[in-house]
């Protein structure tokens, strides 16, 4: 089986969170078979011995045993029993591997063991579930408890240790609504399924012990219990407050849960406290300022929740974040609270009011909300905080930027059936006309240079139709797969500069504009996928390796059954990229792949996508400019990625073509 590049990272991360006293609270074992067993020389006997020692420890302590098996697994033909693979294991020999079901049955049947929780992150992981009859007929007559979380169905592959990384993130960040403890139950399974894309996370539960002293919990919840408060302050606010308090009064600790009432009490204490020996008065002022800002953030969050109660959702908040110019890192588990807090504490310069950046965020929300005018309560908030001018300036500027963002030139090379086209089509969208204005431009020559000149002519045509001082920034370039595989349109010289120097270029596939009967179904599927992706907490990219692409019939079957219907990333540059794109484009609304000269491996490639995901596709434009400035020598940078991106904006543009309007949308006038 192939090497699992992230296996050790996943194992160490899971072990760390499970043995954290504040989270998993598992006891660390040392010796020849420690609680974390990782190595290239492991044998089946090593696994059995390690588990035997762990079972004895759990029996002696009357404790719950947590078993995690990470790596490769296989099932025998015509069977679903999972066999866990170690160094010398072969898929053709069940004797060379470890039968997981038997392993778990033995562990759960040991008298004195309070219960067993198993986490199985392998291919065919659901085959790890033991036969309940074997437990019921054991030494304990079935009076046992077992819970198994599995990474994939019995006939399904598991990739990139996704279950493990998702579980580590959940346990570190906490599980909303789970109470003080996280159980391997339906709530945790639902959360993991929302984070793990492309494989079926499963859960098996056996509970026949009426005398168990405690529930079979996996970890303490890092989030406060529902109704217990603690949500008033986010990570940025707590970090600033802890620093200020520590430098003011060394050794002073903040409450574990910073509620609104706790902030009020701390603020009163900091304002009225006498200067004592060992306390720094300058840092006392800093503590007072931070607390005042955090209290103001609480008030603003409450106000926004009231004013926008009918429309506030994650999509609106993320769009407002982008429009207000806050980075993706401003987002947190409590989206509204964390955006407000970041704006007040991180996005404001030293000599500015702490409410200038929040005023931009409030202005962005006011512009995006479906109402005719700004709510009077927002203007009153700006007046109380002395940012009326800043608020009005932000409204004016952001309205202009939003209009500029809606204005775009669409250039289509759909006529390029085998090589370069003889002409290009152009539509000006968002110019105030009832329908997009269309024009067709001849190419001086049917080659890349001729297309570049035609795009330049289309840009001049579009500019002449716009009143001053409006500027055309966004350009969509739609092309067939054979051009998408080798052409970077933003690098074409248009006039004196490359197209991407002054324009945000987004590459589209012209096939979604074809007047074909199945295009309506294809684009509706893309709309559904985009909605599902927007609701996904993790980065919803399904990565594909070379081994998947080599089995083309299986790959085609996976496409037809909806396997790859979100964002798809190629973790390498295929030799037959055009063929791959032609196969993928009708199914996946977003496709990513590295340039052939990219200088990073698949791990760093994925890290770049995860880090920049919230800024895409517009973020590619700046990344390409950065790459040019670095003379193509940047290492592990976003500019080494190519993308074909079909978002809601593009699918709306394509809607008239779904109705088989053969020419252009303007002919409907």
Residue, then its C-alpha position, 0 to 999 in steps of 0.5 A: x500500500x502507498x505511503x501515508x504522508x500525514x499519518x505520523x502527524x495525525x497520530x501525534x495530534x490525536x495522542x496529544x489531544x486525548x492525553x491532554x488532562x483538560x480534554x481527553x484525560x487519558x493516562x500516558x503509558x510508557x515502556x516498550x509498548x507505549x500509549x502512542x505506537x508509531x513505527x515502520x517496523x511494527x508487527x501484528x504481535x506489537x499491536x496485540x501486545x500493546x492492546x493487551x497491556x492497555x486492557x490490563x491497565x484499564x481493568x486494574x483502574x476500572x477505566x474506559x479504554x480508548x483505542x485508535x487505529x490509524x493507517x491502512x486496512x483491507x477486507x478479504x474478498x466477499x467479506x467485510x471484516x477489517x484487517x489492520x495493516x502493519x509493516x509486513x502486512x499484505x492484502x492477500x494474506x489476512x494472517x499478516x494483518x490484525x483482525x480488528x473486530x476480534x481485537x475489540x471484542x477481546x478488549x470489551x469482554x475483559x472484566x473490569x474494563x468500564x468500556x471501550x471507545x475505538x477510533x478507526x481511520x483506515x480504508x473500509x473502516x466500518x468493517x471494524x465493527x465486531x459481531x454483537x453476538x460475540x460480545x453478548x456470548x462472552x465472559x461478561x455475558x454482554x454486560x459491556x459498552x463499546x462505541x466505534x467511530x469509523x472513517x469510511x464505509x466497508x466498501x470505501x477508501x479513506x483519505x488523508x487521515x481526514x477523520x483523525x484531523x477533523x476529530x482533533x480539531x473538534x476536541x481542541x475547539x469544542x463541540x457546540x451544544x454538547x454540554x460539558x463532555x463530548x460523547x462518541x454519539x450522534x452529535x459528534x458524528x454529525x459534526x464530523x460528517x460535516x467536516x469530512x468530505x468524500x467518505x462516510x463517517x460511521x458510528x456503532x454503539x453497544x451498551x448493555x451495562x446497567x451498572x456503569x458509573x458514568x457515561x462513555x465520554x471521549x473528552x471534556x468539551x472545550x466550549x462552555x456548556x449551553x446556558x453557562x455563559x462564557x461566549x462573551x469574549x473570543x480568542x483575540x479578546x482573551x489574549x489581549x486581556x490576559x496579557x494586560x492583566x498579567x503585566x498589571x498584576x503578576x499571577x492574577x488569573x482570569x475566570x475560565x468563562x468570561x461572561x458579560x457580568x464577569x467583564x462588568x465586575x472586572x471593569x469596575x475593579x480595574x477602574x477603582x483599584x488602588x495602586x499597590x506595590x507590585x502593580x503597574x499603573x500604566x498596565x492598569x489603564x490598559x486593562x481598563x481600556x481592553x475591558x471597555x472595548x470588550x464591553x462595547x463589542x458585547x453591546x454591538x453584537x447584541x445590537x446587530x443581532x437585533x437589527x439584522x435578526x431576520x437576515x443574519x447568517x454565516x454567508x452574510x457575515x462572511x461577505x460583510x467581512x470581505x467587503x469591510x476588508x477584514x482578513x479570513x483569520x478574523x473568522x472564528x467559532x462565533x462568527x459575529x462576535x469574533x468579527x466584531x472583536x477582531x475589528x475592534x482589537x486587531x484592525x485599528x491603528x494605534x492613533x485611531x478610535x477602536x470603533x473605526x474598523x467596527x464601523x466599516x463592518x457595520x456599514x458593510x452589513x447595512x449595505x448587504x442587508x435587504x433594506x432600503x435605508x440604514x437603520x436609525x439604531x446603527x446611526x445612533x451607535x455611530x454617534x455614541x462612539x464618535x465615528x459618524x464621519x467614519x461610518x458615513x465614509x465607509x457607507x459611501x466607499x463600500x457602496x462604490x466598491x460593491x458596485x465595482x465588484x458587480x461590474x464585470x466583463x465576460x470574455x468567451x472563447x467558446x468557438x475554439x473547438x480544437x485550437x484558438x478561436x477566430x473571434x471572441x464574444x464579450x458581455x458587459x455585466x452590471x453596467x445598469x442595462x436591463x440585460x448584459x450588453x454583448x459584442x463580438x470581436x474578430x481576432x487578427x490571427x487564430x492564435x494566442x496573440x490574436x486572442x490577447x489583442x481581441x481581449x484588449x479591444x473588448x476592454x476598450x469597448x467596455x470602458x467606453x460604455x462606462x461613465x467616469x469615474x467607474x472602472x472595470x476591474x473584474x474580467x471573467x475569461x471562459x474557455x474550452x478545456x483544451x485551452x484551460x489546460x495550458x493557458x494563463x489568460x491573466x499573463x497575456x499582454x493587453x496594451x502595455x501590461x499583462x491583463x492581470x496587473x490591473x484586473x481581477x481575472x477569474x477563469x471559467x469553463x465555456x462549456x457551461x454556456x453551451x446551449x445543451x439540454x443537460x446544462x440546466x441539470x449540470x448547473x443546478x447540481x453546481x448550485x446545490x454543491x455551492x450551497x453545501x460547501x458554504x455551510x461546510x465548516x472545513x475547507x470542502x476540497x476533495x483531493x485526487x491523486x495519480x492513482x485515482x486518475x489511472x483507473x478512469x472507468x472507476x473515476x467516471x463511475x464515481x463522477x456519475x454517482x456524485x462522488x466529486x461534486x464539490x471542489x476538486x483539487x488535483x494534488x499533482x499536475x497530470x500529464x494528460x491534464x486536458x483529458x482530466x479537465x474534460x472529464x471533471x468539468x461537467x461535475x465539479x464547480x471548482x477545480x484546482x491544480x498546481x502549475x507544472x513548475x510548482x515547487x511544493x509537495x501535496x501537503x504544502x499545496x493543501x495547506x495553501x488552499x486551506x489558508x487562503x480558501x475564504x479569499x478565493x477566487x479573487x485572492x488568486x489575482x494578488x497571488x499571481x501578481x506576487x509571483x510575478x514580482x518574485x520572478x516566479x521563484x516563490x516557494x509554496x505560494x498560492x500563485x503556483x495554483x491554477x483554478x477553474x471557478x464557477x460560483x453563483x455569479x457565474x451560474x447566474x450569468x449562464x442561466x439564459x444559456x440553459x434555456x437554449x438561447x443560442x446567441x447572446x443574452x442581449x437578443x432577448x431584448 
